[in-house]
Amino acid sequence: MDPDHAPTRRIAHLDMDAFYASVERLRYPELKGLPVVIGGGSASQPSVLPDGTRLFSRLRGYVGRGVVTTSTYEARALGVFSAMGMMKAAQLAPEAILLPVDFKAYRDYSRRFKAAVASVADHIEDRGIDEIYVDLSNHPDDTLVLARRIKQAVFQATGLTCSIGISPNKLLSKIASELDKPDGITVIGPGDLEARIWPLPVGKVNGIGPKANARLAAAGIQTIAELAAAPPEVLQTLFGLSYARWLLNVARGIDDRPVVTYSEPKSISRETTFDRDLHVQRDRTVLSAQFLQLCEQLEGDLLRKGYVGRTIGIKLRFDNFRTVTRDLTLPAPIGRAQAIHHAAGLCLKRITMAHRIRLLGVRVSGLEPGTDAGDDVVRGPSQLSLY
């Protein structure tokens, strides 16, 4: 194709609206319009009265180390957002409904909405359980007509709404999908960069984290427009050449990344943060059970995705917030829980356990396609060893 006559790129970013919470409200329609928080390890399913009325737990009085996985827009209006500590959330919204996480249900709805999108436009980059990019460049339909078809297909397949941002690139489309939430369509065309994107805070750009945000604020750069106008030498002094160049490009809406329809994962991991810090000896039973469960979950993940792995790693975070990792590379790839458990246990033995444990994680990397037909690669006891 003649590059001078190549079609203008149309990249869509589709983001499900308050995904986990929306799935829960399909299950519990009486929660519509109420502040709902998903997360907190000790959350429980509602109890049911004889007349069928459901009684839900409230955030009031929550005690523990759990964090908010997500919240409804009504809860967000009260200041409760994902990754916030549950105890802080309880102070802000004590009457909010508290529900446990149900990843099985969320994965099911994730598969359904992605299949619905693929029935309309199949050039898709999967970005997680609740968001995707879609390359619409070669689709014959008008942009708004196509966006409405996609939204309708998603709603018919799931009963859920989504928000879509469409622009010439992934960077702007991701920002745009947030602008008219929930249930919105935002198209960024000529002139919209200056009108809709530049007035936004720099933190709205995916890739500008809290530390960079603070450094930019200290330099008097608050908005994307101010970032676009910043002297390159100032940004280079603050961040170095490569990140400074990237900042200037994103502020000007420049992003040439393609929509990647398939990529090999580098690793697969599972981890859990405990509601309380666990003692290595006194809480040995709890630790052992959780350790084995993580390995079993990893076996399921590997089997479902069709991988085995050669390198097994563990991650521990202690009560002083020190994080330690250890890895072990095996002579042959494995995928069974027993083999993962044994190799990860060998990694644990290389760590001095001088503090209580806050977080435990297990990781499999060095992935390659295949299925572990047996567990005879490495054998060992199923009891957790922390000595």
C-alpha positions in Angstrom: 0.0 0.0 0.0 1.2 3.5 -0.8 2.1 5.1 2.5 0.8 8.4 1.3 -2.6 6.8 0.9 -2.6 4.6 4.0 -5.8 4.8 6.0 -5.7 6.9 9.2 -5.3 4.6 12.2 -8.4 4.1 14.3 -7.5 2.5 17.6 -10.2 1.8 20.2 -9.6 1.2 23.9 -12.5 -0.5 25.5 -12.8 -0.5 29.3 -15.6 -2.2 31.2 -17.3 0.1 33.6 -16.5 -0.8 37.3 -16.2 -4.4 36.0 -16.2 -6.5 39.2 -18.8 -4.4 40.9 -21.0 -4.4 37.9 -20.9 -8.2 37.7 -21.9 -8.3 41.4 -24.8 -6.0 40.7 -26.1 -8.4 38.1 -26.1 -11.1 40.8 -27.6 -8.7 43.4 -29.8 -6.2 41.5 -31.0 -4.7 44.8 -27.6 -3.1 45.1 -28.2 -0.8 42.1 -27.5 2.8 43.0 -25.7 1.9 46.3 -22.1 2.2 47.2 -20.5 -1.2 46.9 -16.9 -2.2 47.7 -15.3 -5.4 46.4 -12.3 -6.8 48.3 -11.0 -7.3 51.8 -10.0 -10.9 52.5 -12.6 -11.4 55.3 -15.6 -10.3 53.3 -18.4 -12.8 53.2 -21.3 -13.6 50.9 -24.7 -12.2 52.1 -26.9 -14.2 54.3 -30.5 -14.9 53.2 -33.6 -14.5 55.4 -36.6 -17.0 55.2 -38.5 -14.5 53.0 -35.6 -14.3 50.5 -34.2 -11.0 51.7 -30.4 -10.8 51.5 -28.5 -9.2 54.3 -25.2 -7.7 53.2 -22.0 -6.9 55.2 -21.1 -3.3 55.6 -17.7 -1.6 55.7 -18.4 -0.2 59.2 -16.1 -1.7 61.7 -13.9 -3.5 59.2 -10.6 -4.6 60.8 -7.8 -6.2 58.8 -5.2 -5.5 56.1 -7.4 -6.1 53.1 -7.4 -3.6 50.2 -10.2 -2.5 47.9 -10.2 -4.4 44.6 -12.8 -2.1 43.0 -15.8 -0.1 43.9 -19.0 1.2 42.3 -19.2 4.8 41.1 -21.4 5.6 44.1 -18.6 4.4 46.4 -16.0 6.3 44.4 -18.1 9.5 44.9 -17.4 8.9 48.6 -13.6 8.7 48.0 -13.2 4.9 47.9 -11.0 3.7 45.1 -9.2 0.5 44.1 -5.9 -0.3 46.0 -7.1 1.8 49.0 -6.8 0.1 52.4 -10.1 -1.3 53.6 -9.9 0.3 57.0 -9.5 3.7 55.4 -12.4 2.9 53.1 -14.5 2.0 56.1 -13.8 5.5 57.6 -14.9 7.2 54.4 -18.0 5.0 53.6 -19.0 3.0 56.6 -22.4 2.2 55.2 -21.0 0.9 51.9 -21.8 -2.8 51.1 -18.8 -5.1 51.3 -18.6 -8.1 49.0 -15.9 -10.7 48.5 -14.0 -11.1 45.2 -15.3 -13.8 42.8 -12.6 -14.2 40.2 -14.3 -17.2 38.6 -17.3 -15.1 37.7 -15.2 -12.2 36.5 -13.1 -14.4 34.2 -16.3 -15.8 32.8 -17.7 -12.4 32.0 -14.4 -11.3 30.7 -14.4 -14.1 28.1 -17.9 -13.3 27.1 -17.3 -9.6 26.5 -14.2 -10.2 24.5 -15.9 -12.8 22.3 -18.7 -10.3 21.7 -16.2 -7.6 20.6 -14.5 -10.2 18.4 -17.8 -10.8 16.6 -17.7 -7.2 15.4 -14.0 -6.4 15.1 -11.4 -9.2 15.7 -8.1 -7.3 15.6 -7.8 -7.3 19.4 -5.0 -6.8 22.0 -5.9 -8.3 25.3 -4.8 -6.0 28.1 -6.3 -7.7 31.1 -9.6 -9.0 32.5 -11.5 -5.8 31.9 -9.9 -3.9 29.0 -8.8 -4.4 25.4 -7.5 -2.5 22.4 -9.1 -2.9 19.0 -7.6 -1.9 15.7 -10.5 -0.5 13.6 -8.4 1.0 10.9 -9.5 -1.3 8.1 -13.1 -1.8 9.2 -15.5 -0.3 6.6 -18.1 1.1 9.1 -18.2 4.7 10.4 -16.4 5.1 13.7 -19.4 6.0 15.8 -21.6 3.4 14.2 -18.9 0.8 14.9 -18.5 1.9 18.5 -22.2 1.6 19.1 -22.3 -1.9 17.6 -19.5 -3.0 19.8 -21.2 -1.6 22.9 -24.5 -3.2 22.0 -22.7 -6.6 21.4 -21.1 -6.4 24.8 -24.3 -5.5 26.6 -26.3 -8.3 24.8 -23.6 -10.9 25.8 -23.1 -9.8 29.4 -25.7 -7.2 30.5 -22.8 -4.9 31.3 -21.8 -1.5 30.0 -18.4 -0.4 28.7 -16.7 2.8 27.7 -14.8 3.2 24.5 -12.1 5.8 23.5 -11.1 6.0 19.8 -8.2 7.9 18.4 -5.2 7.4 16.0 -3.2 5.6 18.8 -3.3 3.6 21.9 -2.1 6.4 24.2 -4.9 8.8 23.4 -7.6 6.1 23.2 -6.8 4.9 26.7 -7.1 8.4 28.1 -10.3 9.0 26.1 -12.0 5.9 27.4 -12.0 7.5 30.8 -13.4 10.8 29.8 -17.1 10.0 29.5 -17.5 7.1 31.9 -19.7 5.2 32.5 -21.2 3.9 29.2 -19.4 6.5 27.1 -18.0 6.8 23.6 -15.2 9.4 23.1 -13.6 10.0 19.7 -10.4 12.1 19.6 -10.1 13.8 16.2 -8.5 16.9 14.9 -8.3 19.6 17.5 -9.4 17.3 20.3 -5.9 16.9 21.6 -5.7 20.5 22.6 -9.4 20.8 23.6 -9.8 17.6 25.6 -6.5 16.0 26.4 -4.2 19.0 27.2 -6.3 20.4 30.1 -6.0 17.0 32.0 -3.5 16.4 34.8 -0.3 14.7 33.7 -1.2 11.8 36.0 -3.9 10.8 33.5 -1.2 9.5 31.1 -0.6 5.8 31.5 3.1 5.6 32.4 3.4 8.8 34.5 3.4 7.4 38.0 3.2 9.1 41.4 7.0 9.7 41.6 7.2 11.3 38.1 4.0 13.2 38.8 5.5 14.7 42.0 8.7 15.6 40.2 6.8 17.3 37.4 4.6 19.2 40.0 7.7 20.4 41.7 8.8 21.9 38.4 5.5 23.6 37.9 4.1 21.2 35.4 0.6 20.2 36.3 -1.3 19.6 33.1 -0.5 17.8 29.8 -0.5 21.1 28.0 2.2 22.4 30.4 4.1 19.2 29.7 3.9 19.7 26.0 5.3 23.2 26.4 8.1 22.3 28.8 11.6 22.9 27.6 13.2 19.6 26.6 16.4 20.4 28.6 14.3 20.8 31.8 12.7 17.4 31.3 16.0 15.8 30.5 17.5 17.2 33.7 14.6 15.8 35.7 14.4 12.3 34.1 17.2 11.6 31.7 17.1 11.6 27.9 14.9 8.6 27.0 12.0 9.2 29.5 12.1 13.0 28.7 11.7 12.2 25.0 8.8 9.9 25.8 7.1 12.5 27.9 7.3 15.1 25.1 5.9 12.6 22.6 3.0 11.5 24.8 2.1 15.1 25.6 1.9 15.8 21.9 -0.2 12.7 21.3 2.5 10.8 19.5 2.4 7.0 19.9 3.2 4.5 17.1 2.7 1.3 19.1 0.7 -1.3 17.1 -2.2 -3.3 18.4 -0.5 -6.7 19.3 -2.9 -9.5 18.9 -0.7 -12.1 20.5 2.3 -12.2 22.8 3.9 -14.9 24.9 3.7 -14.4 28.7 7.1 -14.1 30.4 5.8 -15.6 33.7 2.7 -16.6 35.6 2.4 -16.0 39.3 0.0 -16.2 42.3 0.4 -14.3 45.6 -1.7 -13.5 48.6 -1.5 -10.8 51.3 -2.6 -12.1 54.7 -5.2 -10.3 56.9 -2.6 -10.4 59.7 1.1 -11.0 59.9 1.7 -14.8 60.3 4.3 -16.3 62.6 6.6 -18.9 60.9 6.1 -21.5 63.6 2.8 -20.7 65.3 0.9 -20.2 62.0 2.6 -23.0 60.2 -0.6 -24.8 59.4 -2.2 -21.7 57.8 1.0 -20.9 55.9 1.3 -24.5 54.6 -2.2 -24.6 53.4 -1.9 -21.2 51.6 1.4 -22.2 50.1 0.0 -25.4 48.7 -3.1 -23.6 47.4 -1.0 -21.0 45.5 0.9 -23.9 43.8 -2.4 -25.6 42.9 -3.7 -22.4 41.4 -0.6 -22.0 39.4 -1.0 -25.6 38.0 -4.5 -24.6 36.9 -3.2 -21.4 35.3 -0.4 -23.2 33.4 -2.7 -26.0 32.2 -5.4 -23.5 31.0 -2.8 -21.4 29.1 -0.9 -24.4 27.8 2.5 -23.7 29.4 5.2 -25.4 31.5 8.1 -23.5 33.2 11.7 -24.1 34.1 12.3 -21.4 36.7 10.3 -21.4 40.0 10.4 -18.4 42.3 9.0 -17.3 45.6 8.3 -13.9 47.0 8.0 -13.0 50.7 7.1 -9.7 52.3 7.7 -9.4 56.0 6.0 -7.3 58.7 8.8 -4.7 58.3 7.8 -4.4 54.6 11.1 -5.9 53.4 10.5 -8.0 50.3 12.7 -11.0 49.4 12.6 -13.2 46.3 14.4 -16.4 45.5 14.5 -18.4 42.2 15.5 -21.9 41.2 16.0 -23.0 37.6 15.3 -26.7 37.0 16.9 -29.1 34.4 13.4 -29.6 32.8 10.2 -27.6 32.7 7.4 -28.5 35.1 3.7 -27.7 35.5 2.3 -29.9 38.3 1.5 -28.4 41.7 3.5 -31.0 43.6 6.7 -30.2 41.6 6.1 -26.4 41.8 5.6 -26.8 45.5 8.8 -28.7 46.1 10.9 -26.4 44.0 9.4 -23.3 45.7 10.0 -24.9 49.1 13.7 -25.2 48.2 13.7 -21.5 47.5 12.1 -20.8 50.9 14.9 -22.7 52.7 17.4 -20.0 51.4 15.6 -17.2 53.3 16.2 -16.4 56.9 12.8 -16.2 58.6 13.4 -13.5 61.3 10.1 -11.7 61.0 6.4 -12.5 60.6 5.1 -13.0 57.0 2.8 -10.4 55.4 2.7 -11.7 51.8 3.5 -15.0 50.1 3.8 -15.5 46.4 4.9 -18.2 43.9 6.0 -17.6 40.3 6.8 -19.8 37.3 8.9 -18.3 34.6 11.1 -19.6 31.7 7.8 -20.6 30.1 7.4 -22.8 27.0 4.4 -24.3 25.4 3.5 -27.8 26.7 1.8 -29.8 29.3 3.5 -31.5 32.3 2.5 -35.2 31.9 3.7 -36.1 35.3 5.1 -34.9 38.6 8.3 -37.0 38.6 10.7 -34.2 37.7 11.1 -33.2 41.3 9.6 -34.8 44.3 9.3 -33.8 47.9 7.1 -33.4 50.9 3.9 -31.3 50.6 4.5 -29.7 54.0 5.7 -26.1 54.0 9.2 -25.7 55.3 10.3 -22.3 56.6 13.4 -23.3 58.5 
